[in-house]
């Protein structure tokens, strides 16, 4: 190969690497099961050159300075290297990389469920609206017992993902355990393309807006701004307050979380990131301009609010812009970068930084603490006044159908109507 052509290819690869590195995302703990039937490329199938490339990137960019060997004599040594990384860092084959890009762009092909590992069980925490799983009748808190009649007992999320990926057909049979009453159910669910609706909204008769942000994709900023315009237009005046619901929001892109935070802040730090290489150290500040013009905000969080959702919650809390209600959030405080490998068809998703709240705190493994702690299954006597006001003042289905059974929403409305 001529020297000039080789130099051009090296420069193109460097530019591509920089572009991917600058595209920081906060990977969700929760797994949107969006797999197809293509076979995976395992790390054992990688060539020596690919392994060396992965090793170089870990040396250069991983958030911690690990003592790593320089070469590998067998696959076991390479897999032992990867085992030293945190659970959010992994090699992505072509299908996994494509699925990640599709998800951040608000679409993917799959079942439409989000799961977490709880007490060694695979528990469904959410079904995406109008997804195959939702239409089939899968519900929150269902426990997955088997996939295509293969038990998932004592398996982790990655193993369950592999079982679904290896299915030979588009249809996947999920065996579910459901409580109240206890029953075992089988659901045959066919994968299909899903458009992720990252934002939904509603309006109460008091002029209080409700904004549910379900995830942070590349479209979330636009969706939030559009829904805010609709809410204010429907009310015919400036909103008197806003509820931002981040419960069960598993996160998404860092840029999206920063941009949405900036909508509601006049000034102040949104988040800072710190890592070993230069570009991992960033300080994000709010620009002047508050879309609500100072109207009060209440943010709802729970134990499944993670990563980008925690950035927004902490930014509004630490800048004294919102009151947080709910339970301690998940505590996903690390930032992942996508680093292309080879010709760019595969990538290394690598933790390159930790993020810190405006007050300088790391929430990794700790979470964001609400200002008002409320167990979602209980309702205090003080909220009865809100039920009365709600029945008298609201003609919106959200407040009529949800508020009486949702103590967090009730408390949010109480705080906002008292301001």
Phi and psi in degrees as a GROMACS rama.xvg file:
@    title "Ramachandran Plot"
@    xaxis  label "Phi"
@    yaxis  label "Psi"
@TYPE xy
-57.8824  148.414  UNK-2
-59.5983  -40.6071  UNK-3
-62.0895  -43.886  UNK-4
-64.9195  -39.9297  UNK-5
-62.7048  -41.5548  UNK-6
-62.7021  -41.3782  UNK-7
-62.0545  -43.8817  UNK-8
-63.4532  -39.7501  UNK-9
-63.0949  -42.0276  UNK-10
-65.7905  -39.7801  UNK-11
-62.8382  -42.7799  UNK-12
-64.5315  -40.1616  UNK-13
-62.4425  -43.9399  UNK-14
-63.539  -40.7673  UNK-15
-65.1165  -42.0644  UNK-16
-60.8831  -45.1784  UNK-17
-61.3774  -39.3327  UNK-18
-63.9866  -43.1198  UNK-19
-69.0945  -41.838  UNK-20
-60.8229  -38.3933  UNK-21
-73.1543  -13.3467  UNK-22
-90.6711  80.9293  UNK-23
-78.5842  136.678  UNK-24
-136.332  152.599  UNK-25
-100.735  104.542  UNK-26
-71.2497  139.259  UNK-27
-76.7961  144.493  UNK-28
-66.1295  -38.124  UNK-29
-81.3527  148.145  UNK-30
-109.426  114.18  UNK-31
-77.5551  113.605  UNK-32
-76.9376  96.0412  UNK-33
-128.692  46.4502  UNK-34
-98.2769  152.485  UNK-35
-109.65  -172.783  UNK-36
-95.9059  8.28245  UNK-37
-67.845  146.044  UNK-38
-72.1549  145.244  UNK-39
-85.2414  150.543  UNK-40
-92.0478  116.234  UNK-41
-85.4768  162.942  UNK-42
-63.0149  -24.0924  UNK-43
-68.6239  -19.2592  UNK-44
-87.8675  -7.96803  UNK-45
-70.7896  146.585  UNK-46
-81.8006  164.581  UNK-47
-57.733  -39.8814  UNK-48
-63.6247  -39.8785  UNK-49
-66.435  -40.1768  UNK-50
-64.2135  -40.8179  UNK-51
-65.1085  -35.6028  UNK-52
-66.0712  -42.0999  UNK-53
-62.5994  -43.8621  UNK-54
-60.0827  -43.4288  UNK-55
-59.6498  -45.4532  UNK-56
-66.8586  -35.2237  UNK-57
-65.5549  -44.0255  UNK-58
-58.5543  -41.9236  UNK-59
-82.0247  -36.6043  UNK-60
-122.39  -15.8176  UNK-61
-60.4737  144.256  UNK-62
-61.5215  -29.2868  UNK-63
-109.742  148.043  UNK-64
-88.623  92.9731  UNK-65
-86.1715  149.279  UNK-66
-83.8481  101.975  UNK-67
-114.773  145.849  UNK-68
-74.6155  162.582  UNK-69
-94.0073  -15.8149  UNK-70
-153.599  173.027  UNK-71
-132.052  133.383  UNK-72
-94.2826  -20.8232  UNK-73
-155.978  170.041  UNK-74
-64.5782  -31.1905  UNK-75
-62.1967  -39.1341  UNK-76
-65.8107  -39.029  UNK-77
-68.3143  -42.0477  UNK-78
-66.7465  -31.0728  UNK-79
-66.884  -34.9924  UNK-80
-61.1627  -49.8002  UNK-81
-62.7991  -30.2139  UNK-82
-67.647  -19.1976  UNK-83
-76.0397  -16.8739  UNK-84
-79.8455  163.806  UNK-85
-71.7369  165.624  UNK-86
-67.675  -9.97565  UNK-87
-93.0639  -5.17195  UNK-88
-100.974  132.132  UNK-89
-164.709  161.19  UNK-90
-79.6841  135.007  UNK-91
-114.345  122.452  UNK-92
-79.4361  -177.062  UNK-93
-59.3963  -43.4644  UNK-94
-68.9152  -40.5874  UNK-95
-66.9215  -38.3556  UNK-96
-65.9197  -43.2326  UNK-97
-63.4111  -40.7663  UNK-98
-63.2472  -37.7519  UNK-99
-67.054  -43.9675  UNK-100
-62.4439  -42.1699  UNK-101
-62.2755  -40.8816  UNK-102
-64.1196  -43.9167  UNK-103
-70.1731  -17.4223  UNK-104
-95.8694  7.84731  UNK-105
85.9019  20.8389  UNK-106
-153.865  152.447  UNK-107
-167.029  166.48  UNK-108
-104.223  122.593  UNK-109
179.628  -156.285  UNK-110
-91.9446  -35.012  UNK-111
92.495  35.3309  UNK-112
-125.074  150.259  UNK-113
-115.277  136.04  UNK-114
-130.161  162.872  UNK-115
-142.744  159.81  UNK-116
-92.8066  119.107  UNK-117
-137.119  120.165  UNK-118
52.7703  41.6819  UNK-119
65.6244  19.7386  UNK-120
-119.907  146.817  UNK-121
-88.5038  108.651  UNK-122
-110.24  133.306  UNK-123
-80.7794  123.897  UNK-124
-103.031  -14.8195  UNK-125
-166.412  146.511  UNK-126
-117.309  134.57  UNK-127
-74.4119  135.747  UNK-128
-54.8584  132.583  UNK-129
64.2957  15.3694  UNK-130
-81.5012  164.867  UNK-131
-55.1274  -40.0407  UNK-132
-65.6815  -43.6429  UNK-133
-64.7271  -43.2447  UNK-134
-67.4688  -28.3735  UNK-135
-76.9722  -18.1348  UNK-136
106.637  10.6728  UNK-137
-65.2559  139.291  UNK-138
-124.505  157.975  UNK-139
-58.7138  141.139  UNK-140
78.2321  -0.0756186  UNK-141
-62.4325  143.927  UNK-142
-107.961  127.098  UNK-143
-80.1325  120.161  UNK-144
-97.3593  -36.3162  UNK-145
-153.683  155.166  UNK-146
-125.54  118.808  UNK-147
51.265  45.5393  UNK-148
67.5531  10.391  UNK-149
-102.137  123.29  UNK-150
-64.1622  144.723  UNK-151
-112.11  15.2319  UNK-152
-60.2311  132.566  UNK-153
64.3855  18.9454  UNK-154
-100.897  147.228  UNK-155
-88.9319  178.89  UNK-156
-62.7668  -39.7349  UNK-157
-64.2247  -37.3373  UNK-158
-68.0258  -38.6337  UNK-159
-65.5638  -40.8659  UNK-160
-58.5371  -43.1216  UNK-161
-62.6476  -38.1335  UNK-162
-63.6807  -39.0397  UNK-163
-73.1612  -40.0212  UNK-164
-62.383  -34.6531  UNK-165
-82.6267  1.05286  UNK-166
-62.2228  135.103  UNK-167
-79.9238  -12.8503  UNK-168
-124.418  164.729  UNK-169
-69.5874  -28.9592  UNK-170
-85.1898  135.729  UNK-171
-123.627  132.497  UNK-172
-96.8749  118.098  UNK-173
-103.01  126.51  UNK-174
-96.2351  122.206  UNK-175
-118.323  139.626  UNK-176
-103.676  126.934  UNK-177
-123.99  139.382  UNK-178
-101.879  167.732  UNK-179
55.6521  67.8168  UNK-180
-84.8298  161.145  UNK-181
-68.5469  127.449  UNK-182
-154.467  152.767  UNK-183
-108.336  124.55  UNK-184
-128.385  145.492  UNK-185
-109.164  132.544  UNK-186
-125.343  124.373  UNK-187
-96.3144  114.741  UNK-188
-119.887  129.602  UNK-189
-99.8562  128.7  UNK-190
-60.5402  143.694  UNK-191
-153.04  167.803  UNK-192
-72.9935  133.6  UNK-193
-121.715  129.839  UNK-194
-95.8828  116.397  UNK-195
-78.0319  120.754  UNK-196
-90.8729  99.2692  UNK-197
-77.3302  -18.343  UNK-198
-138.316  136.595  UNK-199
-131.193  159.709  UNK-200
-148.681  163.822  UNK-201
-158.178  166.929  UNK-202
-134.649  132.541  UNK-203
-91.2083  165.999  UNK-204
-68.0837  -11.7786  UNK-205
-87.8297  -0.160642  UNK-206
81.6854  17.1463  UNK-207
-93.1522  123.721  UNK-208
-87.2158  150.947  UNK-209
-122.581  125.226  UNK-210
-128.668  111.91  UNK-211
-100.339  116.875  UNK-212
-102.114  111.901  UNK-213
-87.9609  -23.5841  UNK-214
-165.839  170.132  UNK-215
-116.99  100.115  UNK-216
-110.15  -175.074  UNK-217
-66.931  -15.2382  UNK-218
-101.865  -2.77845  UNK-219
-64.2739  -42.0448  UNK-220
-57.2562  -48.1596  UNK-221
-61.3079  -42.635  UNK-222
-65.444  -42.2891  UNK-223
-62.6489  -46.7815  UNK-224
-61.4663  -40.4554  UNK-225
-65.581  -44.3938  UNK-226
-67.4282  -35.5016  UNK-227
-63.9856  -40.1686  UNK-228
-63.2097  -42.266  UNK-229
-63.6775  -45.2274  UNK-230
-59.5874  -47.0874  UNK-231
-69.3699  -34.435  UNK-232
-66.9333  -42.518  UNK-233
-67.2859  -32.7045  UNK-234
-78.9772  -26.6235  UNK-235
82.1206  10.1042  UNK-236
-163.452  178.26  UNK-237
-65.1447  139.628  UNK-238
-62.6806  145.14  UNK-239
-83.8588  -14.9305  UNK-240
-179.155  170.945  UNK-241
-144.821  135.609  UNK-242
-104.545  123.453  UNK-243
-107.926  114.557  UNK-244
-96.6362  111.162  UNK-245
-111.598  14.7156  UNK-246
-65.7136  136.994  UNK-247
62.299  19.3238  UNK-248
-87.1482  113.953  UNK-249
-81.9228  -5.32792  UNK-250
114.604  -149.609  UNK-251
151.329  -142.631  UNK-252
-80.391  144.346  UNK-253
-62.5698  -44.6669  UNK-254
-59.201  -38.3076  UNK-255
-65.3396  -43.598  UNK-256
-63.1773  -40.9564  UNK-257
-64.4431  -45.2875  UNK-258
-65.1086  -41.0178  UNK-259
-68.0234  -40.8271  UNK-260
-58.0185  -41.3554  UNK-261
-63.9092  -25.9229  UNK-262
-60.2437  -32.0954  UNK-263
-107.47  4.43638  UNK-264
-118.448  139.386  UNK-265
-84.695  -31.4349  UNK-266
-164.953  178.34  UNK-267
102.332  168.153  UNK-268
-76.9162  138.068  UNK-269
-94.2668  -52.5768  UNK-270
-165.041  153.571  UNK-271
-124.136  149.947  UNK-272
-123.262  143.911  UNK-273
-135.874  130.456  UNK-274
-149.526  -170.703  UNK-275
-84.8357  -29.4192  UNK-276
-101.515  159.308  UNK-277
-54.0216  -52.0377  UNK-278
-69.1656  -11.4905  UNK-279
-76.7138  -13.2551  UNK-280
-99.7228  104.942  UNK-281
-132.827  149.646  UNK-282
-128.404  111.24  UNK-283
-99.1153  122.882  UNK-284
-115.817  150.082  UNK-285
-76.847  143.254  UNK-286
-94.9999  155.771  UNK-287
-61.3136  138.371  UNK-288
125.219  113.699  UNK-289
-116.298  118.145  UNK-290
-63.3303  -20.5785  UNK-291
-99.8679  -1.58251  UNK-292
52.4167  39.0944  UNK-293
88.2823  -2.35652  UNK-294
-59.4015  145.131  UNK-295
-65.9236  150.797  UNK-296
-128.719  139.919  UNK-297
-121.432  132.521  UNK-298
-112.017  130.987  UNK-299
-100.762  127.128  UNK-300
-132.353  159.891  UNK-301
-145.888  -171.14  UNK-302
-68.0117  -11.6066  UNK-303
-102.479  6.55096  UNK-304
-82.1743  119.116  UNK-305
-137.157  159.956  UNK-306
50.4109  -110.347  UNK-307
-59.1534  -34.1448  UNK-308
-63.3408  -36.43  UNK-309
-72.3959  -31.2491  UNK-310
-62.7902  -47.7262  UNK-311
-62.4812  -46.581  UNK-312
-61.2382  -45.7951  UNK-313
-69.0089  -36.4142  UNK-314
-63.0671  -43.6172  UNK-315
-73.2096  -34.5481  UNK-316
-69.8538  -51.4396  UNK-317
-68.1862  -24.9774  UNK-318
-91.055  11.9461  UNK-319
55.4567  36.676  UNK-320
-100.254  -19.6536  UNK-321
-147.296  157.293  UNK-322
-101.326  129.26  UNK-323
-94.9519  132.926  UNK-324
-125.47  140.176  UNK-325
134.888  -138.572  UNK-326
-123.199  166.203  UNK-327
-53.7519  132.985  UNK-328
-75.6943  177.747  UNK-329
-66.6012  -45.8725  UNK-330
97.9047  48.7998  UNK-331
-103.939  96.5835  UNK-332
-114.175  30.995  UNK-333
-121.183  157.633  UNK-334
-115.793  132.143  UNK-335
-106.75  143.938  UNK-336
-116.205  146.68  UNK-337
-95.1509  119.604  UNK-338
-114.461  118.024  UNK-339
-68.1364  147.471  UNK-340
-118.858  143.731  UNK-341
59.8341  -122.457  UNK-342
-87.8416  8.19595  UNK-343
93.6723  1.46716  UNK-344
-81.1126  -18.233  UNK-345
-125.165  169.245  UNK-346
-154.838  162.82  UNK-347
-107.804  119.304  UNK-348
-91.8133  111.973  UNK-349
-128.048  133.973  UNK-350
-70.633  115.206  UNK-351
-113.176  -10.4818  UNK-352
-158.436  161.362  UNK-353
-108.5  147.624  UNK-354
-109.726  153.28  UNK-355
-129.242  141.331  UNK-356
-70.9957  168.042  UNK-357
-55.3179  -28.4312  UNK-358
-82.6566  1.68921  UNK-359
87.9693  11.2884  UNK-360
-93.6235  142.212  UNK-361
-91.1551  130.229  UNK-362
-101.008  5.95561  UNK-363
-62.5703  118.901  UNK-364
78.1713  0.158379  UNK-365
-118.298  -51.7363  UNK-366
95.9964  174.403  UNK-367
-96.592  132.556  UNK-368
-90.1208  126.93  UNK-369
-70.523  154.207  UNK-370
-70.9615  -35.7029  UNK-371
-124.172  109.151  UNK-372
-83.7339  123.48  UNK-373
-135.453  128.507  UNK-374
-77.4018  126.014  UNK-375
-64.1105  -16.5129  UNK-376
-92.7429  -0.215234  UNK-377
-120.318  157.9  UNK-378
-137.689  120.197  UNK-379
-82.1745  161.16  UNK-380
-62.3254  -31.4351  UNK-381
-64.3232  -19.0093  UNK-382
-84.046  -5.4419  UNK-383
-61.1199  -35.498  UNK-384
-61.9366  -33.0947  UNK-385
-70.3151  -36.9639  UNK-386
-60.5559  -43.4697  UNK-387
-62.9182  -49.0091  UNK-388
-60.6603  -38.8858  UNK-389
-63.0635  -44.1062  UNK-390
-65.7018  -30.305  UNK-391
-83.9624  -31.7042  UNK-392
-112.414  -6.833  UNK-393
-116.787  135.772  UNK-394
-117.356  14.2076  UNK-395
-96.2289  136.983  UNK-396
-57.273  -33.7486  UNK-397
-58.4507  -50.7328  UNK-398
-75.018  -31.978  UNK-399
-70.9239  -45.2973  UNK-400
-90.8405  -27.2885  UNK-401
-104.134  -36.9598  UNK-402
-60.8624  -43.0524  UNK-403
-63.544  -25.58  UNK-404
-106.665  5.82552  UNK-405
-124.067  94.6686  UNK-406
-61.3608  -31.5706  UNK-407
-67.9167  -42.1806  UNK-408
-66.7033  -37.7897  UNK-409
-62.2643  -46.7421  UNK-410
-64.5643  -37.8925  UNK-411
-61.0249  -45.5902  UNK-412
-64.9029  -37.2947  UNK-413
-61.44  -47.4348  UNK-414
-63.1748  -39.7344  UNK-415
-73.5093  -35.6807  UNK-416
-76.6766  -18.4854  UNK-417
-85.191  -16.5277  UNK-418
